[in-house]
């Protein structure tokens, strides 16, 4: 991911936050962020310091249920 690709990620997330008068909740914003990062080939999600946070875990299970099959 090159430096300029961050602009697309920023715009995607900023748009989700700013393009509506309705406040966004944390999960909604993080889901938008995960989507934007994955569009830019983010493939080290489990390296995040927040991987085990309940909200992040819930988002990842919703987006990638096959990662959590037991």
Backbone atoms as SQL, in Angstrom:
CREATE TABLE atoms (id INTEGER PRIMARY KEY, chain TEXT, resi INTEGER, resn TEXT, atom TEXT, x REAL, y REAL, z REAL);
INSERT INTO atoms VALUES
  (1, 'A', 1, 'UNK', 'N', 0.850, -1.153, 0.000),
  (2, 'A', 1, 'UNK', 'CA', 0.000, 0.000, 0.000),
  (3, 'A', 1, 'UNK', 'C', 0.905, 1.228, 0.000),
  (4, 'A', 2, 'UNK', 'N', 0.795, 2.046, -1.027),
  (5, 'A', 2, 'UNK', 'CA', 1.593, 3.256, -1.100),
  (6, 'A', 2, 'UNK', 'C', 0.987, 4.381, -0.279),
  (7, 'A', 3, 'UNK', 'N', 1.751, 5.414, -0.098),
  (8, 'A', 3, 'UNK', 'CA', 1.318, 6.550, 0.722),
  (9, 'A', 3, 'UNK', 'C', 0.017, 7.139, 0.202),
  (10, 'A', 4, 'UNK', 'N', -0.118, 7.343, -1.096),
  (11, 'A', 4, 'UNK', 'CA', -1.312, 7.986, -1.647),
  (12, 'A', 4, 'UNK', 'C', -2.566, 7.143, -1.448),
  (13, 'A', 5, 'UNK', 'N', -2.412, 5.845, -1.296),
  (14, 'A', 5, 'UNK', 'CA', -3.592, 5.005, -1.071),
  (15, 'A', 5, 'UNK', 'C', -4.267, 5.341, 0.252),
  (16, 'A', 6, 'UNK', 'N', -3.551, 5.965, 1.156),
  (17, 'A', 6, 'UNK', 'CA', -4.143, 6.370, 2.434),
  (18, 'A', 6, 'UNK', 'C', -5.231, 7.419, 2.229),
  (19, 'A', 7, 'UNK', 'N', -5.121, 8.224, 1.179),
  (20, 'A', 7, 'UNK', 'CA', -6.142, 9.235, 0.898),
  (21, 'A', 7, 'UNK', 'C', -7.485, 8.578, 0.636),
  (22, 'A', 8, 'UNK', 'N', -7.486, 7.514, -0.135),
  (23, 'A', 8, 'UNK', 'CA', -8.735, 6.801, -0.426),
  (24, 'A', 8, 'UNK', 'C', -9.331, 6.213, 0.851),
  (25, 'A', 9, 'UNK', 'N', -8.493, 5.664, 1.700),
  (26, 'A', 9, 'UNK', 'CA', -8.969, 5.097, 2.967),
  (27, 'A', 9, 'UNK', 'C', -9.525, 6.205, 3.850),
  (28, 'A', 10, 'UNK', 'N', -8.779, 7.299, 3.969),
  (29, 'A', 10, 'UNK', 'CA', -9.243, 8.412, 4.780),
  (30, 'A', 10, 'UNK', 'C', -10.577, 8.934, 4.257),
  (31, 'A', 11, 'UNK', 'N', -10.683, 9.149, 2.952),
  (32, 'A', 11, 'UNK', 'CA', -11.914, 9.684, 2.373),
  (33, 'A', 11, 'UNK', 'C', -13.094, 8.748, 2.600),
  (34, 'A', 12, 'UNK', 'N', -12.857, 7.453, 2.499),
  (35, 'A', 12, 'UNK', 'CA', -13.915, 6.473, 2.711),
  (36, 'A', 12, 'UNK', 'C', -14.455, 6.567, 4.139),
  (37, 'A', 13, 'UNK', 'N', -13.565, 6.608, 5.106),
  (38, 'A', 13, 'UNK', 'CA', -13.972, 6.646, 6.508),
  (39, 'A', 13, 'UNK', 'C', -14.520, 8.027, 6.870),
  (40, 'A', 14, 'UNK', 'N', -13.881, 9.082, 6.409),
  (41, 'A', 14, 'UNK', 'CA', -14.378, 10.429, 6.681),
  (42, 'A', 14, 'UNK', 'C', -15.774, 10.612, 6.093),
  (43, 'A', 15, 'UNK', 'N', -15.988, 10.074, 4.911),
  (44, 'A', 15, 'UNK', 'CA', -17.310, 10.150, 4.298),
  (45, 'A', 15, 'UNK', 'C', -18.359, 9.447, 5.138),
  (46, 'A', 16, 'UNK', 'N', -18.000, 8.311, 5.678),
  (47, 'A', 16, 'UNK', 'CA', -18.941, 7.572, 6.526),
  (48, 'A', 16, 'UNK', 'C', -19.294, 8.376, 7.769),
  (49, 'A', 17, 'UNK', 'N', -18.340, 9.141, 8.263),
  (50, 'A', 17, 'UNK', 'CA', -18.574, 9.931, 9.466),
  (51, 'A', 17, 'UNK', 'C', -19.267, 11.256, 9.177),
  (52, 'A', 18, 'UNK', 'N', -18.925, 11.884, 8.081),
  (53, 'A', 18, 'UNK', 'CA', -19.330, 13.266, 7.846),
  (54, 'A', 18, 'UNK', 'C', -20.483, 13.457, 6.874),
  (55, 'A', 19, 'UNK', 'N', -20.808, 12.470, 6.057),
  (56, 'A', 19, 'UNK', 'CA', -21.809, 12.642, 5.017),
  (57, 'A', 19, 'UNK', 'C', -23.239, 12.504, 5.509),
  (58, 'A', 20, 'UNK', 'N', -23.435, 12.486, 6.789),
  (59, 'A', 20, 'UNK', 'CA', -24.771, 12.342, 7.347),
  (60, 'A', 20, 'UNK', 'C', -24.848, 13.138, 8.639),
  (61, 'A', 21, 'UNK', 'N', -26.031, 13.626, 8.929),
  (62, 'A', 21, 'UNK', 'CA', -26.237, 14.323, 10.195),
  (63, 'A', 21, 'UNK', 'C', -26.422, 13.345, 11.341),
  (64, 'A', 22, 'UNK', 'N', -26.666, 12.087, 10.995),
  (65, 'A', 22, 'UNK', 'CA', -26.876, 11.056, 12.011),
  (66, 'A', 22, 'UNK', 'C', -25.536, 10.624, 12.599),
  (67, 'A', 23, 'UNK', 'N', -25.392, 10.642, 13.916),
  (68, 'A', 23, 'UNK', 'CA', -24.130, 10.186, 14.523),
  (69, 'A', 23, 'UNK', 'C', -23.889, 8.703, 14.242),
  (70, 'A', 24, 'UNK', 'N', -22.649, 8.339, 14.129),
  (71, 'A', 24, 'UNK', 'CA', -22.266, 6.949, 13.883),
  (72, 'A', 24, 'UNK', 'C', -21.774, 6.319, 15.182),
  (73, 'A', 25, 'UNK', 'N', -22.017, 5.032, 15.315),
  (74, 'A', 25, 'UNK', 'CA', -21.490, 4.357, 16.497),
  (75, 'A', 25, 'UNK', 'C', -20.114, 3.766, 16.189),
  (76, 'A', 26, 'UNK', 'N', -19.421, 3.366, 17.210),
  (77, 'A', 26, 'UNK', 'CA', -18.057, 2.864, 17.078),
  (78, 'A', 26, 'UNK', 'C', -17.982, 1.679, 16.132),
  (79, 'A', 27, 'UNK', 'N', -18.882, 0.744, 16.262),
  (80, 'A', 27, 'UNK', 'CA', -18.856, -0.451, 15.414),
  (81, 'A', 27, 'UNK', 'C', -19.042, -0.078, 13.950),
  (82, 'A', 28, 'UNK', 'N', -19.948, 0.829, 13.681),
  (83, 'A', 28, 'UNK', 'CA', -20.205, 1.242, 12.304),
  (84, 'A', 28, 'UNK', 'C', -18.957, 1.883, 11.687),
  (85, 'A', 29, 'UNK', 'N', -18.297, 2.738, 12.445),
  (86, 'A', 29, 'UNK', 'CA', -17.092, 3.402, 11.944),
  (87, 'A', 29, 'UNK', 'C', -15.967, 2.393, 11.740),
  (88, 'A', 30, 'UNK', 'N', -15.767, 1.507, 12.699),
  (89, 'A', 30, 'UNK', 'CA', -14.708, 0.503, 12.564),
  (90, 'A', 30, 'UNK', 'C', -14.984, -0.453, 11.411),
  (91, 'A', 31, 'UNK', 'N', -16.224, -0.806, 11.193),
  (92, 'A', 31, 'UNK', 'CA', -16.561, -1.669, 10.059),
  (93, 'A', 31, 'UNK', 'C', -16.207, -0.978, 8.748),
  (94, 'A', 32, 'UNK', 'N', -16.506, 0.305, 8.657),
  (95, 'A', 32, 'UNK', 'CA', -16.156, 1.088, 7.470),
  (96, 'A', 32, 'UNK', 'C', -14.638, 1.129, 7.300),
  (97, 'A', 33, 'UNK', 'N', -13.914, 1.309, 8.395),
  (98, 'A', 33, 'UNK', 'CA', -12.460, 1.364, 8.339),
  (99, 'A', 33, 'UNK', 'C', -11.869, 0.028, 7.897),
  (100, 'A', 34, 'UNK', 'N', -12.360, -1.066, 8.454),
  (101, 'A', 34, 'UNK', 'CA', -11.872, -2.392, 8.058),
  (102, 'A', 34, 'UNK', 'C', -12.100, -2.602, 6.559),
  (103, 'A', 35, 'UNK', 'N', -13.277, -2.256, 6.088),
  (104, 'A', 35, 'UNK', 'CA', -13.568, -2.410, 4.666),
  (105, 'A', 35, 'UNK', 'C', -12.618, -1.606, 3.795),
  (106, 'A', 36, 'UNK', 'N', -12.373, -0.360, 4.182),
  (107, 'A', 36, 'UNK', 'CA', -11.471, 0.490, 3.407),
  (108, 'A', 36, 'UNK', 'C', -10.049, -0.066, 3.420),
  (109, 'A', 37, 'UNK', 'N', -9.584, -0.506, 4.561),
  (110, 'A', 37, 'UNK', 'CA', -8.234, -1.068, 4.645),
  (111, 'A', 37, 'UNK', 'C', -8.110, -2.362, 3.846),
  (112, 'A', 38, 'UNK', 'N', -9.137, -3.202, 3.913),
  (113, 'A', 38, 'UNK', 'CA', -9.080, -4.463, 3.169),
  (114, 'A', 38, 'UNK', 'C', -9.146, -4.223, 1.665),
  (115, 'A', 39, 'UNK', 'N', -9.829, -3.176, 1.255),
  (116, 'A', 39, 'UNK', 'CA', -9.828, -2.818, -0.177),
  (117, 'A', 39, 'UNK', 'C', -8.405, -2.463, -0.622),
  (118, 'A', 40, 'UNK', 'N', -7.607, -1.955, 0.315),
  (119, 'A', 40, 'UNK', 'CA', -6.216, -1.618, 0.031),
  (120, 'A', 40, 'UNK', 'C', -5.258, -2.757, 0.322),
  (121, 'A', 41, 'UNK', 'N', -5.774, -3.966, 0.383),
  (122, 'A', 41, 'UNK', 'CA', -4.980, -5.182, 0.565),
  (123, 'A', 41, 'UNK', 'C', -4.465, -5.400, 1.982),
  (124, 'A', 42, 'UNK', 'N', -5.158, -4.861, 2.971),
  (125, 'A', 42, 'UNK', 'CA', -4.775, -5.142, 4.355),
  (126, 'A', 42, 'UNK', 'C', -4.948, -6.632, 4.590),
  (127, 'A', 43, 'UNK', 'N', -3.881, -7.294, 5.000),
  (128, 'A', 43, 'UNK', 'CA', -3.959, -8.739, 5.195),
  (129, 'A', 43, 'UNK', 'C', -3.290, -9.188, 6.494),
  (130, 'A', 44, 'UNK', 'N', -3.132, -8.259, 7.419),
  (131, 'A', 44, 'UNK', 'CA', -2.523, -8.625, 8.700),
  (132, 'A', 44, 'UNK', 'C', -3.417, -8.144, 9.851),
  (133, 'A', 45, 'UNK', 'N', -4.715, -8.355, 9.691),
  (134, 'A', 45, 'UNK', 'CA', -5.691, -7.896, 10.674),
  (135, 'A', 45, 'UNK', 'C', -5.381, -8.413, 12.077),
  (136, 'A', 46, 'UNK', 'N', -4.989, -9.645, 12.170),
  (137, 'A', 46, 'UNK', 'CA', -4.763, -10.245, 13.487),
  (138, 'A', 46, 'UNK', 'C', -3.532, -9.679, 14.194),
  (139, 'A', 47, 'UNK', 'N', -2.734, -8.859, 13.510),
  (140, 'A', 47, 'UNK', 'CA', -1.601, -8.198, 14.144),
  (141, 'A', 47, 'UNK', 'C', -2.006, -6.933, 14.889),
  (142, 'A', 48, 'UNK', 'N', -3.229, -6.511, 14.722),
  (143, 'A', 48, 'UNK', 'CA', -3.696, -5.302, 15.401),
  (144, 'A', 48, 'UNK', 'C', -3.666, -5.480, 16.920),
  (145, 'A', 49, 'UNK', 'N', -3.312, -4.416, 17.605),
  (146, 'A', 49, 'UNK', 'CA', -3.358, -4.431, 19.072),
  (147, 'A', 49, 'UNK', 'C', -4.787, -4.615, 19.577),
  (148, 'A', 50, 'UNK', 'N', -5.762, -4.381, 18.717),
  (149, 'A', 50, 'UNK', 'CA', -7.172, -4.448, 19.113),
  (150, 'A', 50, 'UNK', 'C', -7.870, -5.715, 18.627),
  (151, 'A', 51, 'UNK', 'N', -7.114, -6.657, 18.121),
  (152, 'A', 51, 'UNK', 'CA', -7.677, -7.900, 17.582),
  (153, 'A', 51, 'UNK', 'C', -8.616, -8.587, 18.567),
  (154, 'A', 52, 'UNK', 'N', -8.276, -8.576, 19.834),
  (155, 'A', 52, 'UNK', 'CA', -9.086, -9.266, 20.840),
  (156, 'A', 52, 'UNK', 'C', -10.145, -8.382, 21.487),
  (157, 'A', 53, 'UNK', 'N', -10.249, -7.149, 21.051),
  (158, 'A', 53, 'UNK', 'CA', -11.291, -6.267, 21.601),
  (159, 'A', 53, 'UNK', 'C', -12.648, -6.817, 21.163),
  (160, 'A', 54, 'UNK', 'N', -13.625, -6.848, 22.048),
  (161, 'A', 54, 'UNK', 'CA', -14.920, -7.447, 21.712),
  (162, 'A', 54, 'UNK', 'C', -15.590, -6.856, 20.470),
  (163, 'A', 55, 'UNK', 'N', -15.511, -5.552, 20.280),
  (164, 'A', 55, 'UNK', 'CA', -16.152, -4.944, 19.103),
  (165, 'A', 55, 'UNK', 'C', -15.409, -5.337, 17.834),
  (166, 'A', 56, 'UNK', 'N', -14.090, -5.291, 17.884),
  (167, 'A', 56, 'UNK', 'CA', -13.292, -5.663, 16.713),
  (168, 'A', 56, 'UNK', 'C', -13.505, -7.138, 16.388),
  (169, 'A', 57, 'UNK', 'N', -13.524, -7.976, 17.398),
  (170, 'A', 57, 'UNK', 'CA', -13.741, -9.409, 17.181),
  (171, 'A', 57, 'UNK', 'C', -15.107, -9.654, 16.542),
  (172, 'A', 58, 'UNK', 'N', -16.118, -8.944, 17.023),
  (173, 'A', 58, 'UNK', 'CA', -17.468, -9.079, 16.459),
  (174, 'A', 58, 'UNK', 'C', -17.492, -8.677, 14.984),
  (175, 'A', 59, 'UNK', 'N', -16.836, -7.572, 14.661),
  (176, 'A', 59, 'UNK', 'CA', -16.778, -7.113, 13.268),
  (177, 'A', 59, 'UNK', 'C', -16.085, -8.151, 12.403),
  (178, 'A', 60, 'UNK', 'N', -14.953, -8.640, 12.852),
  (179, 'A', 60, 'UNK', 'CA', -14.195, -9.608, 12.054),
  (180, 'A', 60, 'UNK', 'C', -14.976, -10.908, 11.873),
  (181, 'A', 61, 'UNK', 'N', -15.690, -11.325, 12.897),
  (182, 'A', 61, 'UNK', 'CA', -16.507, -12.541, 12.764),
  (183, 'A', 61, 'UNK', 'C', -17.636, -12.335, 11.768),
  (184, 'A', 62, 'UNK', 'N', -18.202, -11.144, 11.739),
  (185, 'A', 62, 'UNK', 'CA', -19.268, -10.857, 10.779),
  (186, 'A', 62, 'UNK', 'C', -18.730, -10.789, 9.357),
  (187, 'A', 63, 'UNK', 'N', -17.554, -10.175, 9.188),
  (188, 'A', 63, 'UNK', 'CA', -16.984, -10.014, 7.851),
  (189, 'A', 63, 'UNK', 'C', -16.298, -11.275, 7.342),
  (190, 'A', 64, 'UNK', 'N', -15.724, -12.051, 8.263),
  (191, 'A', 64, 'UNK', 'CA', -14.925, -13.224, 7.883),
  (192, 'A', 64, 'UNK', 'C', -15.241, -14.407, 8.794),
  (193, 'A', 65, 'UNK', 'N', -16.456, -14.903, 8.752),
  (194, 'A', 65, 'UNK', 'CA', -16.822, -15.988, 9.678),
  (195, 'A', 65, 'UNK', 'C', -15.947, -17.228, 9.526),
  (196, 'A', 66, 'UNK', 'N', -15.423, -17.471, 8.335),
  (197, 'A', 66, 'UNK', 'CA', -14.602, -18.659, 8.120),
  (198, 'A', 66, 'UNK', 'C', -13.270, -18.595, 8.887),
  (199, 'A', 67, 'UNK', 'N', -12.864, -17.428, 9.329),
  (200, 'A', 67, 'UNK', 'CA', -11.639, -17.309, 10.124),
  (201, 'A', 67, 'UNK', 'C', -11.839, -17.875, 11.534),
  (202, 'A', 68, 'UNK', 'N', -13.082, -18.035, 11.943),
  (203, 'A', 68, 'UNK', 'CA', -13.369, -18.381, 13.333),
  (204, 'A', 68, 'UNK', 'C', -14.079, -19.718, 13.483),
  (205, 'A', 69, 'UNK', 'N', -14.118, -20.502, 12.420),
  (206, 'A', 69, 'UNK', 'CA', -14.729, -21.829, 12.514),
  (207, 'A', 69, 'UNK', 'C', -13.884, -22.695, 13.431),
  (208, 'A', 70, 'UNK', 'N', -14.576, -23.431, 14.258),
  (209, 'A', 70, 'UNK', 'CA', -13.857, -24.248, 15.240),
  (210, 'A', 70, 'UNK', 'C', -13.736, -25.666, 14.807);
